[in-house]
Each structure stands twice: as structure tokens, then as C-alpha cells.
């Protein structure tokens, strides 16, 4: 194989066997719907979740480009050039090959091949036929559910491990390039699947075995295509890659420690025998000595709930800083400064665009879910009172099961809220807007509005979750390293 740009013959290949763990739930969807959910996790022939190689390669390619590297040289390209009346294609195939990521069972072995009987007997994978379903509702600027704003999606348990392979063909002196590619996987901003701005898709690298050999080396032919069978081959041929400067995404990290001051309720969307409303809980996979098991339920504080509350409060503060107030304004003017029409919300949290998809923008803020173990349930009974008779209204008796934190130490903060902020992309969007518009945007105003919203959260002025008008969801917090 010949590289046309350098005029040299490609004579080397670099390989890596990589095991990753879901640090947050994964939402790698198939595009299909079911009776139980609007978005179904993609599954392999064994009915187990997997991650397509195209999803992994796409994120790596995007990160490589954001780091200022030429993506054409590694990931290929295809262009059209016109010469008089003849049209021909000019391009090059990708030198990066990424496999799909297969799930690991309770013994830490990769499930590759047709093994339905083994999965049914496995203590971990036998639970994957019924995956968690996240409930979502989009709230408008009036604080109520938006039209068609109720939806849900299926996710893969946090802690699930996958194995995949990555290969690069090139030149022997490109070992550092392959090492840089692998370093992308270690970045906190590296997310796989969908809904990454709502907390999903964060991963941790648990193991990488890499090797390199000549492209015509017969040793390569002895490597099995089965991920588990090839483990011994990698152990035999593994070589340490040269140390090189890691590829980094230009993300600012914000960290806050939080604690609930009273009851909080992030609803599951379902009731039980004790109450009509229950808090959402999820199980996670834990690993010890290479063995995995599904742990008991933990109380979940979804990143989407935190994100939604901060987005609304950011819009409020941005309008305040920009001296836009509702007094004397028409309905159309108010709507133009709320929700995704608000400049700060659009720059920080993104927007879905119009019906044709025009104006769509990806969010520049990444959140992660939070879990809390040291909490208990408390059933609270409610009844609506008829203001004329003073008696209970028919059918208005209901109960909710709220959660409360058992710790009460002054310096004890059981939750850590981590936020990644893409400052460079926000500034690029602002500069592009200012070049084409008479109304100028200011990054400082946008950041000040977001910072004020976070201050409100830490000082108990911005409640989170449901039933906030009944006193739930008050958190206090402080910045952390």
C-alpha cells in the first residue's frame, strides 16, 4: 500500500486491545422504539448492548480535529474535482480501523460469538434483558411541561465494561501518533453514544494492551478475530508505546460539592404500594478483582434535571445582566428571550433548531449524573382542601415518597457536581455571531449569568427535582478542586 502524499510504502501496523468501563450510563440507541420506551439501546446477536465501531471512531476523529490535527491524513477523505467536462473523485481511505465494542461478563471475559446459553447463566449479564429507563420532560419558561415534551430512553448500567480493538496502518516512526490517538480515550470530555450533554457516555479506560509489527509479519495472521481468544496473542506481542504529549480537549472544569438540606424528590414516573410518586433509583455494576456484579439500587440525581434547572436560571440572570425585563413587553418579545431563544442558553446548553433542523446547535456544557447511598425514604401524605367547605376534595388524597439524606455533619458533602465547559467553542460562536449581527454578544455576560445560576444552587435559592413548591430540593454547596 502506498501513501500518495509522502510517496512511501506503508509498511507498519499498530494495534491496541482496549477495555473501557461506563463511568456514567450509556445511551447508544438503535433508532427504534418499543412499547416501554421511545429509544431502545442497540443490541448484538446475543441480545447484549454493544457500541458500534463507527460511534467510537467518530468521537476520536472529532477530538483529533479539535486538537488542531489534520484528520485527512489518518481518517481519510473524499472530494470531487472538476477537470473541463470530466468529473472524478479524489480521496483516500482511512488508516484507522476501529472494531465494535463487546460487553464483558461477570468473570471479566469478553462475550464474542453466539453464546445465548452462557448469557442466561451469567450472574451479571442475565440482568441486561431489562435495562433502566430514564424519564424526561421538557419544561417551558412558565415552569410547566412543554407540548410533546414528555419522552424516555433506555440506558446501559453504569459500570458496564466493553472491549474493542483499534488499528492504525502507517509507518514505523508513527508510533507517537498512535500513542496520541489512544490518549484521547483518557480525556474527561470523551463521551460515547447519545445524550452526552445530559450526563451519559462518560468512560474510564481500564486496560490497554498495544503492539506494533511489520505489515507483512506472519504473526499478525495468527491473531484471532475473537476478542477473548486474542487476549493471549496481545499478552505475547504487547509493546509499550513511546511516551508523548496527550491530546487534550480545551475544556474548563467546574466542580461543586453539594448536600441536600431536607427532602428531595427526583421522580421515577411510577408509584408503588406505599405512595403515588417514588424517587428514581438505579443499579450500578461494581468490579472487584476482575469480577463484576450488579449492586443494589442507589438514589439518582439525574444530570438532565440539574441541567434543566440551571438553564432556566441562567436565562433569568442573563436577561437581568442584559437589562431585559418583562415590564411592558409583548408575549413575542418575552418568548424571544426565554428558553432556547435566550442567547446564553443557546450558547451554553444548545438548541434543537426549527422544524427543518436549521439553527441547531450542540451544547457546550457537559454534566454527569450523581448518586447518593446515604439516603432513606419517607412517605408524605397530601390532601387538597376545598376552600369553601374546609374538607378534602374528592380524589385529591395522594402520597409521595421523598428521600432525605441521613448525614448531618457540617463539612459533609455527599455529592460532587462536575461540569465541563467548552470556552473556546463558545467564544468562536460569539465571534461568528458578532461578525454577522448588529446586536453584539459578550462572553463575560454569558459566563456571569451561568456563574450566578450556580451560586443560586449552592446557596439554596435554586431547588432541584420535583415538588419544589412544597419545599423539596433545597441544596447547599461550595466550590471544590
N, C-alpha and C positions, 0 to 999 in steps of 0.2 A: 504493500500500500504506500502511495506517495503523497506527501503533503505538498500541494502545489505552491503554497506561499513561500515555503522555505526551500523547495526543490530537493528535499531529502526524503529518504525512505523511512517510514515509521517502522521502528524495529523493536519496540518495547511495550510491555503492558503492565499496569499496576492494578492490583486487586485488593479489596477490603471486605471482610465479613463483619457486619455491624449489628449489634444488639441494642435496641433502644427501649426505653420504658416511658409510658404515658405519664407525664408529671401532672397533667390535668386530663379530664375526659376528652376523648377524640370524637369528632363528628365528621367521619368520612362517609358521605352518603352515596347511595346508588342512583338517586334521582327518581326513585319510585315511591309510592305511597302504600300504606296499609290501613286497615280499619282502625288500628290502635294509634297510629301516628302519621304525621304529614311527611316525615322524612325518615327513610329507613337506612340503617347502616349497610354498607356494601359487604357482602359475604362471599367466601370462596366455595369450592365444590363440597367441602365438608360442613358448610353452614357456619363457619367461623369468620369473624371480622378480619379483614386484611387491608393493607394500604397499597394502592396501585403504584407502580414504579413511576408513572407519569406525574403523580402528585408530588413525590419526593424530588424527582428531577426538576420539576417546575420551580419549587421553592429554592433549591440550590442554585439554579440558573438565575433567578431573580436576585438572590443575595450576592452572587458573583458580580452581577451587573452593578448593583448598588454600591459595591466596594470599589467601583471605578475600573473594573477589568473588562477586557474585550470578550464578550460572550461568543462571538462568531468563531473564534479560534478553537474553542473547546466544544461548544454546543451546536455548532453548525449553523447554516443559514441557507436561504433560498431567495434569489432575487430575479427579476426579469429585466433583461436589457434588450433594447431595440437597435437593430442594425439595418438601415434602409427599410425594406418591406419584410424582412425576416425577423421573427421574434424567437429568441432562445432563452433558456433558463441557465442561470449561473448560480451554483451553490455547492455546498459541501455537507456531508453527513456529520452527525455528532460523534465526537470521540469519547463521550461519556455514556456509559451503559449502566442503568440502574434497574435492579430487579424489583418485583413486588415484595412487600414485607409480610412475612408469615408469622402467625401467632405462636407463642411458646406455651407448653402445657405446665402443669403443676410441678413437674420434675425439672423444668428448665430446658426441655427438649423442643426443638422446632417441629411443628406439625406440618410436614410437607408430603404431599401424596394423598391418595384416597384412604382415609382412616376414620370412617364414621363410628366404628365399634369402639376404638380407643378413646374417642372424644366422649362418648356416652359414659364411659367408666372413669374418666379423669375427674378428680375432686374439684378442680378449678374450672375446666372448660365445660363441664356439664351445666354450669350456671349461665353460659353465654347464649342460650336459646331465648332467654328473657332478659333483655338489656334495659338499663334505665331510660326513662323518657322524660325529657326536660319540657316543662310547660312555659310558654312565653305569652305575654300580652303587651301590645304596644300602647303606651299611654300618650294621649294628646296633651296640648298645652292647658286644657281645662282640668286635667287630673283624672280623666276617665278613659276607658278603653276606646281606642280608635276603631273606626269601621273596618271590619275584616282584619283586625289586629290580633286575633287570638290564633295561635299556632303552637305546635310542639315538634320535637325532633328526638330521635333515638341517638344515644351516645354509647361509646365503649367505656368500660370501667377505667377509672384512674388506676395506674399501676400495672396495666396490661403491658406485656413485653412482646416485641416483634423482632424478627431477624430479616435483614436484607443484604444484598451484595451490591457493591459499586465497582465498576471497572473503568479504567482510562487507558486508551492506547495512544502511544506517542513516542517520545524519545527518552533515552536513559537519563538525560540531565533534567528531565521534568519531574523528578521525584518531589521537589519542593512544591511544585504546582499541585500535585495530588495531595500533599500534606495540607496545603492551604484549603483545598476543597473540603477535606474531612473536618477541618477546624470550624467550618460553618455550622456543623451539627451541634457544636457546643454552645452556640450563642443563645442567650435568653430570648431573643426575638424570633428564633427559628420555630415556626409553628406548622403543623400539618393538618390538612383537612379544611373543613369549613368552620364558620363562626369563630374564627381565631380572635376577633376583636371582642368577643363576648366571653373569653376565657378558655376556649377549647384549644387543643392541639399542641400544647407545650410538651416537649420531650426531654428526656435525660439519656445521655449515652452511657450504657453500662459496660460495653466491651467493643473493642475494635481490634481485629487481627488483620494485618496487612502484609502483602508480599509483592514482589516485583520479579519479572523474568523476561527473557527474550521472547519476542512474539512467536518465534518458531520452536520454542522449547517444548519437547515432548512431555515434560512434566505437567504442562497445562492440560493435556488430553486426559490425564489420569484423574483430574478433579471432577467429582460428581456434581451434577446439576441440582441434586437434592441438598438443601441447606444443612440438614443434620448430618448426612453422610459426608459432607465436605469439611466438617469440623476438623477431623484428624489431618486432612490434607493441609489446611491452614496452619495447624499446630506444627506440622513438619516443615513447612516452607516460609513461615512468617519471618518478616524482617522489619526492623524499626525504621520508620521513615525519618528523614532529616528534620531537625527542628527548624521551624520557620515562623515568621510573624503571622499570627492568626488573622483570618478575615473577620472583620467586625462590622456589625451594623451600627450606624450612627444613632443610637437610641439613648435618651436620657432616662435614668431610673429614679422613680419617686417611691418612697417606702413610708408606710404609716402603720403604727401599732394601734389596734382598736380593742375596745371591750364594750359589751352590752351593759347598759346601766339598769335595765329592767327587762320586761318581756319583749321578745321579738318573734315575728311570725313571717316566714317565707313559705307561702302556701304550696302544698303539693298538688292542689287541684282536686283532692279527694277527701272523703271523710272516713271515719271508722266507727266502731261500736260505741265509742265514748263521745265523739264530737263530730260536728258537721264540717269543720275545717281542721286540717292537720298540717304540721310543719313538714317540709320536704327533707328527706333523708336519703343518703346514698351509701352504697357499699364501695369499698376500695380493695384493690389487690395489694397485698404486702408480701415481701420476699425476705426469706431468712435462709442463709446457707444454700442459696440457689434454688430453694423450693418456694413455690407460690401458693397462696391461699386467699380466699375472699373473706375480708374482715367484716365485722358487724357494722350495722348502719351508723353513720355519723351525721350530725346536723350540718346541713349545707347552707352556705350563704352564696348564692349564685353571682357570678361576676356580672351577668346581664342586669340583675337588679341594682347593683351598685352603679353600673354604667348609666342606666336609665335615670336614676335619681340625680347623679352628677351632671348629666346632660341638661336636664331641665333647670337645675340651679345655675349652671354655667350660662345658660341663655338669659336668665334673670339678671345676673351680675354684669354680663356684657352689655345688656341694654341700659343698666344703671350707669356703667362707666361711660357708655357712648351717649348718655343723656337722652335716651329714648324712653318716654313714659307714656302710659296708656291714656292719660287725660286728654280728651278732645280728639282722640284718634279714631278712625273708622275701623270697622271689622277687618277690612282688607289690609290696612296698614299694620294692624296688630299681628295678623297671621303672617305677614311678610317678615316679622322679626321674632317669630317663635318656632319651636320645633326645628326641623332640618332646614328651614328658611333662615334661621339665625346664622350669621357669619361664623361666630365662634363654634357653634355646634357642628356646622358643616365642615369646618377645618379640622376640628378635633375628633369628632365622632363619625364623620362621613355622612352621606345621604344616598338615598336609593334612586334619585333622579325622577324624571317624569314617566309617563306611561310608555314611552318609546325607549326608556333607558338613558336618555340624554341627560347630561349633568350629573351622572352617577360618580360618586367619589368614595374611595376607601378611607376608613377611619385611620387616624394617626396616633391613636391611643390604644394600648393593649392592656387588658385586665386579666386577672386569674381568679378562679374560684377560691373560696375559703371554707374550711371545715372546722368544726368545734366539737370536741368529745365531752368536755366537762359541762354538760348541759342536761336539763331534765324537762319533762313535760308538765304542764299544769292546765287542767281543764277549767275554762272560764265560761260561765253561763251568762247569756244575754237575753233580754226580752224588750221588745219595743212597746212603749206605753202610749195608750190613747190619751191625747192631751185634753180631751173633754171629759171622759169618764174616769181617768186615772187608772184604768185597768189594762190588762195585757191585750194587745191586738191579736186577733185570731191568726195563727200560723206564724207569729213573729218570735216564737221562742227558739233560740238556737244556741249552740255551744261551739267554742273554738278551743283547740289545743295549742296553746302558745308554749314557747320554750324560754327558759331562763338559765342564766349562767350561774354555776354554783360557787365560783371563786369570788372572793371579796377583798383580796389583798390590794393595797393602794397602787403598787407598782406592777401588778399582774395584768398583762395584756395577752389574751389567748389567741388573738387574730392578727395576722400580718397581711396588709393590703399592699401589693406590689403593682406599680403602674409603669409601663414603658411608653415614653413619649418621643415620637419621631420629629424632633425640632427642625431638622434640615428640610424635610418634605413640607412641613407647614410653612416655612419661610419661602420655599420655592413657589408654593401655591399662592401665597400672598403677593410675591413679586410679579407673578404672571397675571394675577387679577389687577394689580395696580397699573400695569402697563396698558391694559385694555379698558379701564374704567375710570371715571372721574371721581367716584367715591373710593377713597383710599382706605385700605385696611392696615391695622397695626398689630404686629406680633405681640408686642408688650401688652396691649389691651386684651388680646385673646388669652395670653398666659395669666394675666392678673385675674381675669374672670374665672378661669379654671382653678387657680390657687385659692380664690375666695370661696368657691364651692367646696373645696377640700377642707378649708378652715371651718366652714359651717358644719361639715360632717364631724370633724374632730371635736368641736365644741358643743355638740348635741343639738344644733339647730337644723340639721338635715336628717330626718328619720329615714330608715331603710325598711323595705319589706312591706307587708300588708298591715291593715288595721292601725295605721299611724295616727289616724284621727281619734283613736281610742287610747293613745298613749304608748303604743308599742314602737319598737325600732329605734330607740334613742341610743346612740353610741358616742363614746368619748375616745379620744386618741391623741397621739403625738407622733411627730416625725421620728424615723429611725434610720440607721445607716443601711 
